Amino acid sequence: MKLTEKVIAGLSCADGQKDRLVFDDTVQGLGLRISGKGGKNFLVQFRTPTGGKRRIPLGAWGAITLEQARLAARNTLGQVAAGRDPFAERQAHKEQALNQAEGDRLTLAALLSDWLSLGLVNNKESYRREAIRAISVAFAPYMQRRADALKRNDALKVLDELVKAGKGPIASRTTAYARACYSWAVKRGCLTENPFANLPIPSANKSRDRVLGDAEIATLYKKSATLGYPFGPLIQLLLLTAQRRDEVAEMRWSEISLDGTTWTLPAGRAKNDKAHIVHLATEARAILTALPRRTDTDLIFTTNGRTAVSGFSKVKERLEGAMAGDNPQDAITDWRFHDFRRSCVTWLAGAGFNPAVADKILNHTTATSMTTVGQVYQRAEYLPERKQALEAWARHVMACTDVEHADPDENIILLRRTQ
């Protein structure tokens, strides 16, 4: 059929006909498909070098003219004459575009989200939480980039920096977590390479034995108050309770007993997946009582009502700045929030408390190498002893700060110390 704009305008399908295909006499292979609903679309039909018949859409009539369709058809047929397969090239380009779009969607943050919801469903909650947190913190600059943009050299650079900063154990755990995450993605076909595969696990640094002195405890406790809510009281509670940083940061009001004397950490949030009862000394109860309580969330330490506070590296820098602000000689170096726990149990040991009680306060898992008799004793919860120990530790902390302390349970007042 010799197509013209006028001819095309008058073409239609017969009643009940789904569509109709006509070809142009001027350019062999140029076709026009007319649908039963009145749509008209140009296409070019050709045979590939292997003999197969292919059709490629060129566009809707009205969006392009007849002459534009003829030009496009001639270009396509010219490629065929040169031995190319425009249809295959078109499909390859389309697949490449889809892959590009999928790659852009799969940022490191998206990969971690998929891994958490699909790959870690059978893992312990403590592992799930720590794995995502460790990778997110270490590779924070890469979170919104494509996951496959993270290369081996990038991974090495980040992990080496952790080791240089004295965080060998963190670097080791992060390597293991990231390797597992990328391995899962490769097996699913989401990624083609694992930048952490065959990467040497950074050697863990010598275990820390840093214990805070009385003067350091005093400075940390008093200067943390200058940070205000939420981090000031949070840091003070970390020191008074000797519990893990993230577990305290994620504390809920519903976990506090009605009389305010105990905090029950649920198994789902505990590092060892075991529920843990923490006695709250008078000072700890006073801190909680003074905190603002939002009606839209159960979280105690939050700024948005949806998530617990984070960003402890910056908070540590702020606290160190506060400590060194007025008296540089008061600056404390080489300390971490985890040192609070070690300082507490070290003091308890020196004060004559049973090591098993201190172990229970820290919610440590009983070592399997213990004797049968030792394990039997460790099954005891020592709740009264733990209460006594944490109250004694709180009195010590307050004595270090030279702050008057009143214990309503014992009706004892600790006076300011004299030099």
C-alpha positions in Angstrom: 0.0 0.0 0.0 1.3 3.4 -0.9 1.1 5.2 2.4 0.5 8.9 2.7 -0.6 11.0 5.7 -4.1 11.2 4.2 -4.2 7.4 3.7 -3.1 6.8 7.2 -5.7 9.1 8.6 -8.4 7.1 6.9 -7.2 3.6 7.8 -9.2 1.6 10.5 -10.0 -1.9 11.6 -13.1 -3.8 10.6 -15.7 -4.4 13.3 -14.5 -7.1 15.7 -11.0 -7.0 14.3 -8.3 -6.8 16.9 -5.7 -5.1 14.8 -4.6 -4.6 11.2 -1.1 -4.5 9.7 -0.3 -2.8 6.4 3.1 -2.2 4.7 4.4 0.7 2.8 5.2 0.3 -0.9 7.8 3.1 -0.8 10.1 1.6 1.9 10.0 -2.1 2.0 9.7 -3.4 5.6 8.0 -0.2 6.9 4.7 -1.2 8.4 1.8 0.4 10.2 -0.2 -1.4 12.8 -3.8 -0.2 13.4 -5.5 -1.3 16.6 -9.2 -1.9 17.1 -9.2 1.1 19.4 -7.8 3.4 16.7 -4.2 3.5 17.7 -1.7 3.6 14.8 2.0 2.7 15.2 4.9 2.4 12.8 7.2 -0.6 12.8 10.0 -1.9 10.7 10.2 -5.6 9.8 13.4 -7.4 8.6 15.2 -10.7 8.6 18.3 -11.1 10.7 21.6 -12.4 9.3 20.6 -15.8 10.7 17.3 -15.8 8.9 14.9 -14.9 11.8 12.1 -12.4 11.3 12.2 -9.4 13.6 10.0 -6.3 14.1 11.1 -3.1 15.9 8.6 -0.4 16.9 9.4 3.0 15.5 6.8 5.2 17.2 3.2 6.3 17.1 1.8 8.1 14.1 1.2 11.6 15.3 4.2 11.5 17.5 6.3 11.0 14.4 5.4 11.7 10.7 5.4 9.2 7.8 8.7 10.6 6.5 10.4 10.3 9.9 9.2 6.7 10.1 10.6 6.0 6.6 13.9 7.5 7.5 14.1 5.4 10.7 13.2 2.3 8.7 15.9 2.9 6.1 18.5 3.4 8.9 17.5 0.1 10.5 17.5 -1.8 7.2 20.9 -0.3 6.4 22.2 -1.8 9.6 20.8 -5.2 8.6 22.4 -4.9 5.2 25.8 -4.3 7.0 25.4 -7.6 8.9 24.1 -6.3 12.2 21.1 -7.3 14.2 19.3 -4.1 15.4 16.8 -6.1 17.3 19.5 -7.9 19.4 21.4 -4.7 19.9 18.2 -3.0 21.1 17.5 -5.8 23.5 21.0 -5.7 24.8 20.8 -1.9 25.3 17.5 -2.3 27.1 18.9 -5.0 29.4 21.9 -2.8 30.1 19.7 0.1 31.0 17.7 -2.2 33.4 20.8 -3.5 35.0 22.1 0.1 35.4 18.8 1.1 37.1 18.9 -2.0 39.3 22.5 -1.3 40.2 21.6 2.3 41.1 18.8 1.1 43.3 21.0 -1.4 45.1 23.0 1.0 47.3 24.9 -0.3 50.2 22.1 0.9 52.5 19.5 -1.0 50.3 21.7 -4.1 50.3 21.9 -4.1 54.1 18.2 -3.7 54.3 17.6 -6.7 52.0 20.2 -8.8 53.9 18.5 -7.9 57.2 15.0 -8.8 56.1 15.9 -11.9 53.9 19.4 -13.1 54.7 19.5 -12.8 58.5 16.0 -14.0 59.4 17.3 -17.1 61.1 20.2 -15.4 63.0 20.1 -14.2 66.6 18.7 -10.7 67.1 22.0 -9.6 68.6 23.9 -10.7 65.6 21.5 -9.1 63.2 21.6 -5.8 65.1 25.4 -5.7 65.5 26.2 -6.8 61.9 24.1 -4.0 60.4 25.4 -1.4 62.8 29.1 -2.3 62.4 28.9 -2.1 58.6 26.8 1.0 58.6 29.2 2.8 61.0 32.5 1.7 59.3 31.3 2.3 55.8 29.0 5.4 56.4 30.4 7.4 53.4 29.4 4.5 51.1 25.9 3.9 52.4 24.1 5.8 49.6 26.5 4.7 46.8 26.0 1.6 44.6 26.9 -1.5 46.6 29.0 -2.7 43.7 31.0 0.5 43.7 32.7 -0.6 47.0 35.9 -2.2 45.8 38.6 -4.2 47.5 40.9 -1.2 47.9 38.1 0.8 49.4 37.4 -1.9 51.9 41.1 -2.2 52.9 41.4 1.5 53.4 38.4 1.6 55.8 39.5 -1.4 57.8 43.1 -0.3 58.0 42.0 3.1 59.4 40.1 1.2 62.1 43.2 -0.8 63.0 45.3 2.4 63.1 42.8 3.9 65.4 43.3 1.0 67.8 40.0 -0.6 66.9 41.4 -4.0 65.7 38.6 -6.1 67.2 36.0 -3.8 65.5 37.8 -4.1 62.2 37.9 -7.9 62.5 34.2 -8.2 63.2 33.2 -5.7 60.5 35.3 -7.6 58.0 33.5 -10.9 58.9 30.0 -9.2 58.7 30.7 -7.4 55.4 32.1 -10.6 53.8 29.0 -12.5 54.8 26.7 -9.8 53.5 28.4 -9.6 50.1 28.7 -13.3 49.8 24.9 -13.6 50.3 24.3 -11.0 47.6 26.6 -12.7 45.1 24.9 -16.1 45.7 21.5 -14.4 45.0 22.9 -12.9 41.8 22.4 -9.3 43.0 26.2 -8.7 42.7 29.0 -10.3 40.8 31.9 -9.6 43.1 32.6 -9.7 46.8 35.3 -7.1 47.7 35.8 -8.8 51.1 36.4 -12.3 49.6 39.9 -13.5 50.6 40.5 -10.3 52.4 42.7 -10.9 55.5 40.9 -10.5 58.7 42.6 -7.7 60.6 44.3 -9.0 63.7 42.6 -8.0 66.9 44.5 -5.7 69.2 45.6 -6.7 72.6 42.5 -6.7 74.9 42.1 -3.5 76.8 42.7 -3.3 80.5 41.9 0.4 80.8 40.4 1.2 84.2 39.3 4.8 85.0 40.7 6.4 88.1 38.6 8.2 90.7 39.5 11.6 89.3 38.6 10.5 85.8 35.2 9.1 87.0 34.5 12.4 88.7 35.3 14.4 85.6 33.4 12.2 83.2 30.3 12.2 85.4 30.2 15.9 86.1 31.1 17.1 82.6 28.6 14.7 81.0 25.9 16.8 82.7 26.9 19.7 80.5 25.8 17.9 77.4 22.1 18.0 78.4 19.4 15.6 77.3 19.7 13.0 75.9 23.4 12.2 76.0 24.3 13.8 79.4 22.0 11.6 81.5 22.6 8.6 79.2 26.3 8.7 79.9 25.7 9.1 83.6 23.5 6.0 83.5 26.2 4.1 81.6 28.6 4.8 84.4 26.2 4.0 87.2 24.7 0.8 85.7 27.9 -0.6 84.0 25.7 -1.9 81.1 26.4 -1.9 77.4 26.2 1.4 75.5 23.6 0.5 72.9 21.5 -1.5 75.4 21.2 1.6 77.6 20.7 3.9 74.6 17.7 1.8 73.5 16.2 1.6 77.0 12.3 1.7 77.1 10.0 3.1 79.8 8.1 -0.2 79.7 11.3 -2.0 80.8 11.4 0.0 84.0 9.6 -1.6 87.0 6.6 0.2 88.4 8.6 1.2 91.5 11.5 2.3 89.4 14.0 0.1 91.2 14.9 -2.3 88.4 15.3 -2.3 84.6 14.6 -5.5 82.8 16.6 -5.8 79.5 14.6 -8.2 77.2 16.4 -11.1 75.6 15.8 -9.6 72.1 18.0 -6.6 72.9 20.6 -8.3 75.0 23.9 -9.1 73.3 23.8 -12.7 74.6 20.1 -13.1 73.9 19.3 -13.5 77.6 16.9 -11.3 79.6 18.8 -9.3 82.2 17.7 -7.5 85.4 19.6 -4.4 86.3 19.2 -2.8 89.7 18.8 0.9 89.6 20.5 2.6 92.5 19.1 5.8 94.0 21.2 8.0 91.7 20.1 6.1 88.6 16.4 6.4 89.6 16.9 10.2 90.2 18.3 10.6 86.7 15.4 8.7 85.1 12.8 10.6 87.2 14.2 13.9 85.9 14.0 12.9 82.2 11.3 14.3 79.9 8.8 11.6 78.9 7.3 11.8 75.5 3.8 10.5 74.9 4.5 9.3 71.3 7.2 6.8 72.1 8.4 4.2 74.6 12.0 5.1 74.0 13.7 6.9 76.8 16.6 8.4 74.9 15.4 9.7 71.5 15.3 12.9 69.6 12.7 11.9 67.0 10.4 9.5 68.8 11.2 6.7 66.3 14.7 5.6 66.9 17.1 5.6 69.8 20.0 8.1 69.9 23.2 7.3 68.1 26.4 9.1 66.9 28.5 8.3 70.0 31.8 9.1 68.3 30.7 12.8 68.0 29.3 12.7 71.5 32.6 11.4 72.8 34.4 14.3 71.0 31.9 16.8 72.6 32.5 15.4 76.1 36.2 15.4 75.7 36.0 19.1 74.6 33.9 19.8 77.7 36.4 18.1 79.9 39.4 20.0 78.5 37.6 23.4 78.1 38.3 25.0 81.4 41.2 23.0 82.7 43.2 21.2 80.0 44.9 19.2 82.7 41.5 17.5 83.3 41.4 16.1 79.8 41.1 12.3 79.7 42.8 10.4 76.9 42.5 6.8 75.6 39.1 6.1 77.1 36.0 4.4 75.7 32.4 4.0 77.0 33.1 0.3 77.4 35.8 1.2 80.0 32.9 2.1 82.3 32.0 -1.6 82.7 35.6 -2.7 83.4 36.1 0.1 85.9 33.0 -0.9 87.8 33.8 -4.6 88.1 37.4 -3.8 89.0 36.3 -1.6 91.8 33.8 -4.2 93.0 36.5 -6.8 93.1 38.7 -4.5 95.2 35.7 -3.8 97.4 35.4 -7.6 98.1 32.4 -8.5 96.0 32.2 -12.0 94.6 33.5 -12.1 91.0 30.4 -14.1 90.0 28.2 -11.2 91.1 30.2 -8.8 88.9 29.9 -11.3 86.0 26.1 -11.4 86.5 26.0 -7.6 86.6 27.7 -7.4 83.2 25.3 -10.1 81.8 28.2 -12.2 80.6 27.6 -15.8 79.3 29.1 -18.5 81.6 32.3 -19.9 80.1 31.9 -23.5 79.0 35.4 -24.3 80.3 34.2 -23.8 83.9 34.0 -26.7 86.2 30.7 -28.3 86.8 30.6 -26.9 90.4 31.5 -23.5 89.0 28.7 -23.6 86.5 26.2 -24.6 89.1 27.1 -21.6 91.2 27.0 -19.3 88.2 23.4 -20.3 87.5 22.4 -18.4 90.6 21.1 -14.9 89.8 22.6 -13.2 92.9 19.9 -10.6 92.7 20.3 -9.3 96.3 24.1 -9.3 95.9 23.8 -7.5 92.5 21.6 -4.8 94.1 24.1 -4.3 96.9 27.0 -4.2 94.5 25.5 -1.6 92.2 24.4 0.6 95.1 27.9 0.5 96.5 29.3 1.4 93.1 26.9 4.3 92.8 28.0 5.6 96.2 31.6 5.3 95.1 30.9 7.3 91.9 29.1 10.0 93.8 31.9 10.1 96.4 34.4 10.6 93.6 32.4 13.6 92.3 32.3 15.1 95.8 28.6 15.4 95.6 26.4 14.9 98.7 24.5 11.6 98.5 21.6 10.4 100.5 20.5 6.8 100.5 16.9 6.5 101.7 17.3 2.8 102.2 20.1 3.1 104.7 19.6 6.7 105.9 23.3 7.4 105.3 24.7 10.7 104.1 28.1 10.8 102.4 29.6 14.1 103.1 32.0 16.1 100.9 35.5 14.7 101.0 38.1 17.0 102.5 41.5 17.4 100.8 
